Amino acid sequence: MQGKGLPALRSLFFLVIFPNNDITVGDKDFSQYPGQADCTSCCAWPQKRRIEQAVMDTPKPSTTTVSLTVDTDALAKFTTLLQGGFFLEVPQKTRIGDLLVSLPGFSQEYINERVQTIFLGGLPADDVDQQLFGLDAVLAISAAMPGLAGAIFRKNGIHASLRTTAEKVPLKSAQADVPIKIRLKLFNMIAVEKGEEILANGCMISASSLKNFLSYRHTLSSHIRERKIDGQNQTLHELFSLLEKKNIINLTVKGSHDN
């Protein structure tokens, strides 16, 4: 088959079969590849806590904060960084829909209309009311995908029987009071439409993800007007040096016109 959906399908397999890996490969942009979330029954997470109140290892003194100020017209290009995922913590049995509606800029209406594909642990999830269990999980969300890939992986689509779906029961035991560490990945139009707000609010990401992202996109570095580490101005070289030593950082990216 030579349908238009096959390139998307191949790239999608790479993204979801290796969910914990950074997905930047050279200058290849996988943002368009990795559907239909019926969130009519989803309710807000208790007190609709914002993502900054649920990030993994919720801001500790030892967590390094990296703040970037970039040219406003280049800000959208930095949203592809979220393909690699950002980290947050949620209580055991949190529903997927409740997690999503707690994110900056997300609403139940937006989830209904725009979130068309959901992957949990590399497998399609057909129900936003599905609960999250265990110690950690990788969750990926996307708008509608084109062609064959979109038809097969769209939530509750007519071709859903052609693929395996995520388990709806816990596969790993965990104490009820131990939160789940989630790595949430945003793809295509979801990242474009909501990524800037998430980055502006701040999110926990892998230091290696930012390092690789900037290394493979040299032109983006020229759009960074200010680099701060824990509030102190730093050079690009000093930033890269830090990223080589750290595991997780708290990243904020804002446009120059926002200051």
Secondary structure, 3 states (H helix, E strand, C coil): CCCCHHHHHHHHHHHHHCCCCCCCECCECCCCCCCECCCCCCCCCHHHCCHHHCCCCCCCCCCEEEEEEECHHHHHHHHHHHHHCEEEEECCCCEHHHHHHCCCCCCHHHHHHHCEEEEECCEECCCCCCECCCCEEEEEEECCCCHHHHHHHCCCCCCHHHCCCCCCCCCCCCCCCCCEEEEEEECHHHHHHHHHHHHHHCEEEEHHHHHHHHHCCHHHHCCEEEEEECCEECCHHHHHHHHHHCCEEEEEEEEHHHC
